[in-house]
Amino acid sequence: MGIPQFILASASPARRRLLQTAGIEPVICPSDFDESQVKLSDPAQLVQTLAQRKAETVAPQFPSGLIVGCDSVLAVNGEIHGKPKNAEEAYQRWQMMRGNIGDLYTGHALIDLSHNRTLVKCQVTRVYFASISDRTIDAYVATGEPLKCAGAFALEGRGGLFVEKLEGCHSNVIGLSLPLLRQMLVELGYEVTDFWNEC
């Protein structure tokens, strides 16, 4: 049995870049799964369920592929936050987040169709947000970046300026934990190096 095709069930440019930087060139196949179908109050359960549903939606198109699905949310003060719906919501979110601490949860689902195996796990990273001014929040929201990200910030973009520190996996905050992915691949019987330069 050869090495399966590596499929990323996500339209996220940040997740794609993370994989490319790590030597993996994924086939991109966004799931377009309707996330509103899943209502769960536990952030870890929520992101794992969504990651699995996204991977399962794409799986039928790749009968011998390895499908990776991911989903991220930010939990602050016990409340779960995904992407803000609009600029006003992003602004209010940042007023609540500044000077505060959040936990970024990313669910990871791997479906290995050639061996009929599925693995689902969650990684959590603690994020310490800077105390920034209303003017800075205004300027950041005006860039449009917060509207594209779970938690209303992109660590690898301008949002990185407003994060004081992280506790845990850095790449997890960008949307995919590279260390967790490596561990999950090993659990499925692969080495991450098997997927280097695969196209």
Disulfide bonds with the S-S distance in Angstrom:
none
